[in-house]
Amino acid sequence: MITQVSSNNPLQNKTLESILEFLVDHYGWELLGEKIRINCFNVDPNIKSSLVFLRKTPWARTKVESLYVYTMRNIAKRK
């Protein structure tokens, strides 16, 4: 018998691109750049260049993913 394990992981089945697009839609580039202080969010920001940087920089990707999880939990609490 196979049991299905449910996951409470909000990152499951999410691409880095979809996470970044959500955060940009939710916060905008300016506020996102204040929350996570990296140049790709503050100097001529765009999805493509930010993805290149985040894929090469594990600590920055971790910050973006953490902000996404935090934001999703806060949205869930409000409902």
Backbone as XML, in Angstrom:
<?xml version="1.0"?>
<chain id="A" units="angstrom">
  <residue number="1" name="MET">
    <atom name="N" x="0.839" y="-1.176" z="0.000"/>
    <atom name="CA" x="0.000" y="0.000" z="0.000"/>
    <atom name="C" x="0.888" y="1.244" z="0.000"/>
  </residue>
  <residue number="2" name="ILE">
    <atom name="N" x="0.575" y="2.174" z="-0.874"/>
    <atom name="CA" x="1.329" y="3.421" z="-0.969"/>
    <atom name="C" x="0.511" y="4.518" z="-0.307"/>
  </residue>
  <residue number="3" name="THR">
    <atom name="N" x="1.154" y="5.215" z="0.605"/>
    <atom name="CA" x="0.467" y="6.330" z="1.249"/>
    <atom name="C" x="0.986" y="7.624" z="0.662"/>
  </residue>
  <residue number="4" name="GLN">
    <atom name="N" x="0.079" y="8.535" z="0.487"/>
    <atom name="CA" x="0.451" y="9.826" z="-0.067"/>
    <atom name="C" x="0.825" y="10.772" z="1.070"/>
  </residue>
  <residue number="5" name="VAL">
    <atom name="N" x="1.961" y="11.391" z="0.933"/>
    <atom name="CA" x="2.431" y="12.329" z="1.946"/>
    <atom name="C" x="2.067" y="13.729" z="1.488"/>
  </residue>
  <residue number="6" name="SER">
    <atom name="N" x="1.339" y="14.433" z="2.319"/>
    <atom name="CA" x="1.017" y="15.819" z="1.972"/>
    <atom name="C" x="2.152" y="16.708" z="2.470"/>
  </residue>
  <residue number="7" name="SER">
    <atom name="N" x="2.415" y="17.732" z="1.711"/>
    <atom name="CA" x="3.512" y="18.624" z="2.068"/>
    <atom name="C" x="2.969" y="20.016" z="2.357"/>
  </residue>
  <residue number="8" name="ASN">
    <atom name="N" x="3.477" y="20.606" z="3.411"/>
    <atom name="CA" x="3.137" y="21.989" z="3.723"/>
    <atom name="C" x="4.197" y="22.943" z="3.197"/>
  </residue>
  <residue number="9" name="ASN">
    <atom name="N" x="5.059" y="22.447" z="2.338"/>
    <atom name="CA" x="6.146" y="23.243" z="1.792"/>
    <atom name="C" x="5.616" y="24.152" z="0.679"/>
  </residue>
  <residue number="10" name="PRO">
    <atom name="N" x="5.557" y="25.459" z="0.901"/>
    <atom name="CA" x="5.041" y="26.360" z="-0.128"/>
    <atom name="C" x="5.960" y="26.472" z="-1.354"/>
  </residue>
  <residue number="11" name="LEU">
    <atom name="N" x="7.186" y="25.954" z="-1.259"/>
    <atom name="CA" x="8.099" y="26.000" z="-2.406"/>
    <atom name="C" x="7.916" y="24.812" z="-3.344"/>
  </residue>
  <residue number="12" name="GLN">
    <atom name="N" x="7.157" y="23.820" z="-2.900"/>
    <atom name="CA" x="6.980" y="22.621" z="-3.712"/>
    <atom name="C" x="6.302" y="22.983" z="-5.035"/>
  </residue>
  <residue number="13" name="ASN">
    <atom name="N" x="6.861" y="22.515" z="-6.120"/>
    <atom name="CA" x="6.352" y="22.731" z="-7.481"/>
    <atom name="C" x="6.386" y="24.187" z="-7.924"/>
  </residue>
  <residue number="14" name="LYS">
    <atom name="N" x="7.188" y="25.005" z="-7.282"/>
    <atom name="CA" x="7.334" y="26.407" z="-7.674"/>
    <atom name="C" x="8.693" y="26.605" z="-8.321"/>
  </residue>
  <residue number="15" name="THR">
    <atom name="N" x="8.704" y="27.301" z="-9.431"/>
    <atom name="CA" x="9.978" y="27.639" z="-10.062"/>
    <atom name="C" x="10.489" y="28.939" z="-9.456"/>
  </residue>
  <residue number="16" name="LEU">
    <atom name="N" x="11.775" y="29.150" z="-9.564"/>
    <atom name="CA" x="12.352" y="30.403" z="-9.086"/>
    <atom name="C" x="11.721" y="31.578" z="-9.830"/>
  </residue>
  <residue number="17" name="GLU">
    <atom name="N" x="11.460" y="31.405" z="-11.097"/>
    <atom name="CA" x="10.845" y="32.472" z="-11.885"/>
    <atom name="C" x="9.451" y="32.818" z="-11.363"/>
  </residue>
  <residue number="18" name="SER">
    <atom name="N" x="8.642" y="31.809" z="-11.061"/>
    <atom name="CA" x="7.291" y="32.091" z="-10.564"/>
    <atom name="C" x="7.335" y="32.735" z="-9.171"/>
  </residue>
  <residue number="19" name="ILE">
    <atom name="N" x="8.288" y="32.325" z="-8.360"/>
    <atom name="CA" x="8.458" y="32.928" z="-7.031"/>
    <atom name="C" x="8.831" y="34.401" z="-7.176"/>
  </residue>
  <residue number="20" name="LEU">
    <atom name="N" x="9.800" y="34.682" z="-8.040"/>
    <atom name="CA" x="10.249" y="36.061" z="-8.235"/>
    <atom name="C" x="9.127" y="36.924" z="-8.817"/>
  </residue>
  <residue number="21" name="GLU">
    <atom name="N" x="8.397" y="36.397" z="-9.798"/>
    <atom name="CA" x="7.292" y="37.157" z="-10.382"/>
    <atom name="C" x="6.227" y="37.466" z="-9.333"/>
  </residue>
  <residue number="22" name="PHE">
    <atom name="N" x="5.926" y="36.501" z="-8.471"/>
    <atom name="CA" x="4.957" y="36.740" z="-7.404"/>
    <atom name="C" x="5.438" y="37.863" z="-6.489"/>
  </residue>
  <residue number="23" name="LEU">
    <atom name="N" x="6.704" y="37.792" z="-6.065"/>
    <atom name="CA" x="7.232" y="38.809" z="-5.151"/>
    <atom name="C" x="7.246" y="40.192" z="-5.788"/>
  </residue>
  <residue number="24" name="VAL">
    <atom name="N" x="7.587" y="40.268" z="-7.063"/>
    <atom name="CA" x="7.585" y="41.563" z="-7.754"/>
    <atom name="C" x="6.159" y="42.093" z="-7.857"/>
  </residue>
  <residue number="25" name="ASP">
    <atom name="N" x="5.198" y="41.223" z="-8.170"/>
    <atom name="CA" x="3.798" y="41.654" z="-8.237"/>
    <atom name="C" x="3.295" y="42.094" z="-6.867"/>
  </residue>
  <residue number="26" name="HIS">
    <atom name="N" x="3.706" y="41.397" z="-5.840"/>
    <atom name="CA" x="3.225" y="41.670" z="-4.485"/>
    <atom name="C" x="3.874" y="42.918" z="-3.877"/>
  </residue>
  <residue number="27" name="TYR">
    <atom name="N" x="5.189" y="43.029" z="-4.001"/>
    <atom name="CA" x="5.919" y="44.122" z="-3.359"/>
    <atom name="C" x="6.337" y="45.237" z="-4.305"/>
  </residue>
  <residue number="28" name="GLY">
    <atom name="N" x="6.564" y="44.924" z="-5.556"/>
    <atom name="CA" x="7.170" y="45.873" z="-6.486"/>
    <atom name="C" x="8.689" y="45.826" z="-6.330"/>
  </residue>
  <residue number="29" name="TRP">
    <atom name="N" x="9.408" y="46.293" z="-7.346"/>
    <atom name="CA" x="10.870" y="46.220" z="-7.308"/>
    <atom name="C" x="11.454" y="47.054" z="-6.173"/>
  </residue>
  <residue number="30" name="GLU">
    <atom name="N" x="10.899" y="48.244" z="-5.954"/>
    <atom name="CA" x="11.480" y="49.137" z="-4.951"/>
    <atom name="C" x="11.426" y="48.531" z="-3.549"/>
  </residue>
  <residue number="31" name="LEU">
    <atom name="N" x="10.266" y="48.056" z="-3.137"/>
    <atom name="CA" x="10.128" y="47.465" z="-1.806"/>
    <atom name="C" x="10.883" y="46.136" z="-1.718"/>
  </residue>
  <residue number="32" name="LEU">
    <atom name="N" x="10.863" y="45.370" z="-2.797"/>
    <atom name="CA" x="11.626" y="44.115" z="-2.816"/>
    <atom name="C" x="13.112" y="44.405" z="-2.623"/>
  </residue>
  <residue number="33" name="GLY">
    <atom name="N" x="13.597" y="45.464" z="-3.261"/>
    <atom name="CA" x="14.989" y="45.872" z="-3.103"/>
    <atom name="C" x="15.323" y="46.349" z="-1.703"/>
  </residue>
  <residue number="34" name="GLU">
    <atom name="N" x="14.331" y="46.882" z="-0.999"/>
    <atom name="CA" x="14.548" y="47.272" z="0.399"/>
    <atom name="C" x="14.560" y="46.044" z="1.314"/>
  </residue>
  <residue number="35" name="LYS">
    <atom name="N" x="13.709" y="45.090" z="1.016"/>
    <atom name="CA" x="13.613" y="43.884" z="1.849"/>
    <atom name="C" x="14.818" y="42.968" z="1.646"/>
  </residue>
  <residue number="36" name="ILE">
    <atom name="N" x="15.273" y="42.856" z="0.396"/>
    <atom name="CA" x="16.444" y="42.028" z="0.078"/>
    <atom name="C" x="17.414" y="42.933" z="-0.670"/>
  </residue>
  <residue number="37" name="ARG">
    <atom name="N" x="18.449" y="43.339" z="0.013"/>
    <atom name="CA" x="19.366" y="44.329" z="-0.543"/>
    <atom name="C" x="20.405" y="43.692" z="-1.462"/>
  </residue>
  <residue number="38" name="ILE">
    <atom name="N" x="19.982" y="43.517" z="-2.717"/>
    <atom name="CA" x="20.920" y="43.050" z="-3.742"/>
    <atom name="C" x="20.744" y="43.949" z="-4.961"/>
  </residue>
  <residue number="39" name="ASN">
    <atom name="N" x="21.836" y="44.198" z="-5.654"/>
    <atom name="CA" x="21.828" y="45.160" z="-6.755"/>
    <atom name="C" x="20.846" y="44.817" z="-7.858"/>
  </residue>
  <residue number="40" name="CYS">
    <atom name="N" x="20.645" y="43.537" z="-8.133"/>
    <atom name="CA" x="19.759" y="43.192" z="-9.246"/>
    <atom name="C" x="18.313" y="43.606" z="-8.980"/>
  </residue>
  <residue number="41" name="PHE">
    <atom name="N" x="17.975" y="43.934" z="-7.732"/>
    <atom name="CA" x="16.643" y="44.427" z="-7.400"/>
    <atom name="C" x="16.613" y="45.950" z="-7.323"/>
  </residue>
  <residue number="42" name="ASN">
    <atom name="N" x="17.771" y="46.580" z="-7.243"/>
    <atom name="CA" x="17.836" y="48.023" z="-7.030"/>
    <atom name="C" x="18.383" y="48.803" z="-8.223"/>
  </residue>
  <residue number="43" name="VAL">
    <atom name="N" x="19.160" y="48.180" z="-9.070"/>
    <atom name="CA" x="19.765" y="48.872" z="-10.207"/>
    <atom name="C" x="19.245" y="48.238" z="-11.495"/>
  </residue>
  <residue number="44" name="ASP">
    <atom name="N" x="18.401" y="48.978" z="-12.210"/>
    <atom name="CA" x="17.812" y="48.508" z="-13.465"/>
    <atom name="C" x="17.243" y="47.085" z="-13.339"/>
  </residue>
  <residue number="45" name="PRO">
    <atom name="N" x="16.303" y="46.888" z="-12.425"/>
    <atom name="CA" x="15.804" y="45.544" z="-12.153"/>
    <atom name="C" x="14.951" y="44.968" z="-13.285"/>
  </residue>
  <residue number="46" name="ASN">
    <atom name="N" x="15.128" y="43.684" z="-13.529"/>
    <atom name="CA" x="14.247" y="42.948" z="-14.428"/>
    <atom name="C" x="14.322" y="41.465" z="-14.070"/>
  </residue>
  <residue number="47" name="ILE">
    <atom name="N" x="13.323" y="40.738" z="-14.486"/>
    <atom name="CA" x="13.213" y="39.322" z="-14.120"/>
    <atom name="C" x="14.405" y="38.532" z="-14.649"/>
  </residue>
  <residue number="48" name="LYS">
    <atom name="N" x="14.744" y="38.733" z="-15.920"/>
    <atom name="CA" x="15.797" y="37.917" z="-16.549"/>
    <atom name="C" x="17.141" y="38.058" z="-15.847"/>
  </residue>
  <residue number="49" name="SER">
    <atom name="N" x="17.597" y="39.276" z="-15.623"/>
    <atom name="CA" x="18.908" y="39.458" z="-14.990"/>
    <atom name="C" x="18.877" y="39.013" z="-13.530"/>
  </residue>
  <residue number="50" name="SER">
    <atom name="N" x="17.741" y="39.211" z="-12.872"/>
    <atom name="CA" x="17.627" y="38.766" z="-11.481"/>
    <atom name="C" x="17.701" y="37.250" z="-11.387"/>
  </residue>
  <residue number="51" name="LEU">
    <atom name="N" x="17.051" y="36.557" z="-12.320"/>
    <atom name="CA" x="17.103" y="35.090" z="-12.314"/>
    <atom name="C" x="18.520" y="34.584" z="-12.531"/>
  </residue>
  <residue number="52" name="VAL">
    <atom name="N" x="19.252" y="35.217" z="-13.435"/>
    <atom name="CA" x="20.642" y="34.817" z="-13.679"/>
    <atom name="C" x="21.451" y="34.948" z="-12.393"/>
  </residue>
  <residue number="53" name="PHE">
    <atom name="N" x="21.311" y="36.076" z="-11.716"/>
    <atom name="CA" x="22.046" y="36.290" z="-10.466"/>
    <atom name="C" x="21.620" y="35.300" z="-9.392"/>
  </residue>
  <residue number="54" name="LEU">
    <atom name="N" x="20.311" y="35.122" z="-9.205"/>
    <atom name="CA" x="19.821" y="34.243" z="-8.145"/>
    <atom name="C" x="20.213" y="32.792" z="-8.365"/>
  </residue>
  <residue number="55" name="ARG">
    <atom name="N" x="20.278" y="32.370" z="-9.601"/>
    <atom name="CA" x="20.675" y="30.978" z="-9.894"/>
    <atom name="C" x="22.152" y="30.741" z="-9.613"/>
  </residue>
  <residue number="56" name="LYS">
    <atom name="N" x="22.954" y="31.790" z="-9.678"/>
    <atom name="CA" x="24.392" y="31.664" z="-9.427"/>
    <atom name="C" x="24.768" y="31.940" z="-7.981"/>
  </residue>
  <residue number="57" name="THR">
    <atom name="N" x="23.827" y="32.481" z="-7.196"/>
    <atom name="CA" x="24.152" y="32.966" z="-5.862"/>
    <atom name="C" x="23.221" y="32.330" z="-4.831"/>
  </residue>
  <residue number="58" name="PRO">
    <atom name="N" x="23.654" y="31.223" z="-4.242"/>
    <atom name="CA" x="22.775" y="30.481" z="-3.329"/>
    <atom name="C" x="22.244" y="31.298" z="-2.144"/>
  </residue>
  <residue number="59" name="TRP">
    <atom name="N" x="23.067" y="32.163" z="-1.548"/>
    <atom name="CA" x="22.596" y="32.917" z="-0.390"/>
    <atom name="C" x="21.469" y="33.870" z="-0.783"/>
  </residue>
  <residue number="60" name="ALA">
    <atom name="N" x="21.554" y="34.456" z="-1.975"/>
    <atom name="CA" x="20.516" y="35.381" z="-2.431"/>
    <atom name="C" x="19.230" y="34.612" z="-2.764"/>
  </residue>
  <residue number="61" name="ARG">
    <atom name="N" x="19.376" y="33.459" z="-3.385"/>
    <atom name="CA" x="18.208" y="32.634" z="-3.685"/>
    <atom name="C" x="17.497" y="32.221" z="-2.390"/>
  </residue>
  <residue number="62" name="THR">
    <atom name="N" x="18.273" y="31.879" z="-1.381"/>
    <atom name="CA" x="17.699" y="31.497" z="-0.094"/>
    <atom name="C" x="16.892" y="32.652" z="0.503"/>
  </residue>
  <residue number="63" name="LYS">
    <atom name="N" x="17.410" y="33.870" z="0.384"/>
    <atom name="CA" x="16.683" y="35.035" z="0.897"/>
    <atom name="C" x="15.370" y="35.240" z="0.149"/>
  </residue>
  <residue number="64" name="VAL">
    <atom name="N" x="15.394" y="35.069" z="-1.156"/>
    <atom name="CA" x="14.180" y="35.229" z="-1.967"/>
    <atom name="C" x="13.159" y="34.153" z="-1.598"/>
  </residue>
  <residue number="65" name="GLU">
    <atom name="N" x="13.622" y="32.920" z="-1.486"/>
    <atom name="CA" x="12.707" y="31.829" z="-1.122"/>
    <atom name="C" x="12.142" y="32.029" z="0.282"/>
  </residue>
  <residue number="66" name="SER">
    <atom name="N" x="12.964" y="32.500" z="1.199"/>
    <atom name="CA" x="12.496" y="32.749" z="2.567"/>
    <atom name="C" x="11.443" y="33.853" z="2.602"/>
  </residue>
  <residue number="67" name="LEU">
    <atom name="N" x="11.663" y="34.907" z="1.833"/>
    <atom name="CA" x="10.673" y="35.984" z="1.768"/>
    <atom name="C" x="9.369" y="35.469" z="1.167"/>
  </residue>
  <residue number="68" name="TYR">
    <atom name="N" x="9.452" y="34.619" z="0.171"/>
    <atom name="CA" x="8.258" y="34.035" z="-0.439"/>
    <atom name="C" x="7.471" y="33.225" z="0.596"/>
  </residue>
  <residue number="69" name="VAL">
    <atom name="N" x="8.157" y="32.363" z="1.334"/>
    <atom name="CA" x="7.499" y="31.541" z="2.355"/>
    <atom name="C" x="6.862" y="32.438" z="3.414"/>
  </residue>
  <residue number="70" name="TYR">
    <atom name="N" x="7.591" y="33.424" z="3.883"/>
    <atom name="CA" x="7.084" y="34.370" z="4.878"/>
    <atom name="C" x="5.821" y="35.077" z="4.357"/>
  </residue>
  <residue number="71" name="THR">
    <atom name="N" x="5.878" y="35.543" z="3.135"/>
    <atom name="CA" x="4.751" y="36.259" z="2.530"/>
    <atom name="C" x="3.538" y="35.347" z="2.377"/>
  </residue>
  <residue number="72" name="MET">
    <atom name="N" x="3.752" y="34.129" z="1.911"/>
    <atom name="CA" x="2.645" y="33.194" z="1.726"/>
    <atom name="C" x="1.993" y="32.843" z="3.078"/>
  </residue>
  <residue number="73" name="ARG">
    <atom name="N" x="2.786" y="32.687" z="4.097"/>
    <atom name="CA" x="2.232" y="32.398" z="5.420"/>
    <atom name="C" x="1.418" y="33.562" z="5.952"/>
  </residue>
  <residue number="74" name="ASN">
    <atom name="N" x="1.896" y="34.785" z="5.736"/>
    <atom name="CA" x="1.146" y="35.965" z="6.176"/>
    <atom name="C" x="-0.166" y="36.114" z="5.408"/>
  </residue>
  <residue number="75" name="ILE">
    <atom name="N" x="-0.158" y="35.803" z="4.136"/>
    <atom name="CA" x="-1.380" y="35.859" z="3.344"/>
    <atom name="C" x="-2.368" y="34.820" z="3.850"/>
  </residue>
  <residue number="76" name="ALA">
    <atom name="N" x="-1.882" y="33.630" z="4.156"/>
    <atom name="CA" x="-2.744" y="32.552" z="4.658"/>
    <atom name="C" x="-3.347" y="32.917" z="6.014"/>
  </residue>
  <residue number="77" name="LYS">
    <atom name="N" x="-2.574" y="33.596" z="6.857"/>
    <atom name="CA" x="-3.068" y="33.987" z="8.187"/>
    <atom name="C" x="-4.203" y="34.993" z="8.080"/>
  </residue>
  <residue number="78" name="ARG">
    <atom name="N" x="-4.154" y="35.848" z="7.066"/>
    <atom name="CA" x="-5.177" y="36.871" z="6.902"/>
    <atom name="C" x="-6.511" y="36.308" z="6.416"/>
  </residue>
  <residue number="79" name="LYS">
    <atom name="N" x="-6.466" y="35.122" z="5.860"/>
    <atom name="CA" x="-7.705" y="34.531" z="5.315"/>
    <atom name="C" x="-8.506" y="33.826" z="6.363"/>
  </residue>
</chain>
